[in-house]
Structures are given as C-alpha cells and as structure tokens.
Amino acid sequence: NAGVTQTPKFQVLKTGQSMTLQCAQDMNHNSMYWYRQDPGMGLRLIYYSASEGTTDKGEVPNGYNVSRLNKREFSLRLESAAPSQTSVYFCASSGTFFDTDTQYFGPGTRLTVL
Amino acid sequence: GESVGLHLPTLSVQEGDNSIINCAYSNSASDYFIWYKQESGKGPQFIIDIRSNMDKRQGQRVTVLLNKTVKHLSLQIAATQPGDSAVYFCAENIGGGADGLTFGKGTHLIIQP
C-alpha cells in the first residue's frame, strides 16, 4: 500500500513549455486534490475532484488543467509554464468528500520554471 | 483572504519540554480542523483532527484543543523530541465544502538539545 504517489519528483521547465504532473492513490479514495506550496506559505488548492468524472476549480486554478483519468489517477497539466508557477505541487486524496475526511498527501513535485 | 493563520512563524523549545502551537481561524462555519506536520522535503503528514462538536481530542503525545468562542485551535506536543522538528500547519474544512482544505502559513518548531 503506497498511499499517494507523484511523478516526477523534480522538474525544470523553460517558460512556455508544457508538462503533466501525475498522481495516483491506492486507498480507493473518492476525492483527489492538487495543491501548490510556495516558500514560507501554506498550501493553496488548485483543483479538486470530488469523485471520478468530476473536477472543479480551487483557489488558484489559472494556468492549470486537470484530468481525473479514473478513480486512482488525477493529473495536473501546465499548458504554457510561467515562472510564477515555480512551486512545490502536492497531490492529496480523501475517502469521501462530503464527510470531510482526512486528506492524505503525496511526497510532492518540485517544479522550477526558468 | 486567508481564514486560517498561526500566531508565530517559529517556535523554539528544549528537548523534553512540552510544545504548544497556536492557530486562529476566522470562519465560524468551519466544522473540521486538522493538524499536519511537514518535514523538510516531504508532504504534509496527518497528526490529529477535531470536529467542531468537540473541544479536546488526544492522540499519542499530542492533544488538540478547540475554542470556538474565540476561534482558536492549538496543538500540544508532550515531551518534545528531536523528531518533532518540522513545520506544523493547521487546516480547516468548512462543512464538507467544495474547496478542499484551507491552510495556515505554518509554524516551524525547532528543538533545542
């Protein structure tokens, strides 16, 4: 049982390049989330998926798109990376969205945009 | 604006002492609170949670206190150990609302030998 896994662990992009961050969970959770964490800051929600087949915007969605590929996988895409998107990205999952269940986090992807 | 915040960015304690980390929230509709521990280079790790119908909850060496009157949350760590050194975040969820968790900025707990 690996919990929440994320790939890649590190990535460096040039401005304008695109990439997809992958996330998978093996806890049979319904809900999945993408957060970003900037230095000295708490986490801010980018997008979430309350259940398979649904996605919604969080606090800071601009510049990102997401895909809930199946119950296990939730990807985050940067279509045209900008330096302001340099951050650490965390994926999380929780059991049932409306039960405010505990969210479990992956190890993060450190992204630098030059 | 951010509805969850922490009073101190850094807290330094002696090994073996008790630590108290505080958090203030402003949304009275918040009904679920979580404390996370984040070690350097890792993702947040769940420590303990509490729902708004409780005012205290205990775990192993940790206690969370919730004062809804003044919208204050605290995390107490007993007999602090070197492995407790990390950044601690409080987070709130508003009634199963659609926007995930709202996090505070975090308190860096430093353990002095």
HADDOCK unambig.tbl for C-alpha pairs under 7 A between the chains (distance, minus, plus):
assign (segid A and resid 40 and name CA) (segid B and resid 105 and name CA) 6.75 0.50 0.50
assign (segid A and resid 41 and name CA) (segid B and resid 105 and name CA) 4.70 0.50 0.50
assign (segid A and resid 42 and name CA) (segid B and resid 103 and name CA) 5.38 0.50 0.50
assign (segid A and resid 42 and name CA) (segid B and resid 104 and name CA) 5.38 0.50 0.50
assign (segid A and resid 42 and name CA) (segid B and resid 105 and name CA) 4.18 0.50 0.50
assign (segid A and resid 42 and name CA) (segid B and resid 106 and name CA) 6.20 0.50 0.50
assign (segid A and resid 43 and name CA) (segid B and resid 103 and name CA) 5.82 0.50 0.50
assign (segid A and resid 45 and name CA) (segid B and resid 100 and name CA) 6.86 0.50 0.50
assign (segid A and resid 58 and name CA) (segid B and resid 99 and name CA) 5.60 0.50 0.50
assign (segid A and resid 90 and name CA) (segid B and resid 43 and name CA) 6.95 0.50 0.50
assign (segid A and resid 97 and name CA) (segid B and resid 96 and name CA) 6.50 0.50 0.50
assign (segid A and resid 98 and name CA) (segid B and resid 96 and name CA) 4.61 0.50 0.50
assign (segid A and resid 99 and name CA) (segid B and resid 96 and name CA) 6.07 0.50 0.50
assign (segid A and resid 100 and name CA) (segid B and resid 93 and name CA) 6.80 0.50 0.50
assign (segid A and resid 100 and name CA) (segid B and resid 96 and name CA) 4.87 0.50 0.50
assign (segid A and resid 105 and name CA) (segid B and resid 43 and name CA) 5.81 0.50 0.50
assign (segid A and resid 105 and name CA) (segid B and resid 44 and name CA) 6.04 0.50 0.50
assign (segid A and resid 105 and name CA) (segid B and resid 45 and name CA) 6.93 0.50 0.50
assign (segid A and resid 106 and name CA) (segid B and resid 43 and name CA) 5.73 0.50 0.50
assign (segid A and resid 107 and name CA) (segid B and resid 42 and name CA) 5.14 0.50 0.50
assign (segid A and resid 107 and name CA) (segid B and resid 43 and name CA) 4.47 0.50 0.50
assign (segid A and resid 108 and name CA) (segid B and resid 42 and name CA) 6.81 0.50 0.50
assign (segid A and resid 108 and name CA) (segid B and resid 43 and name CA) 5.91 0.50 0.50
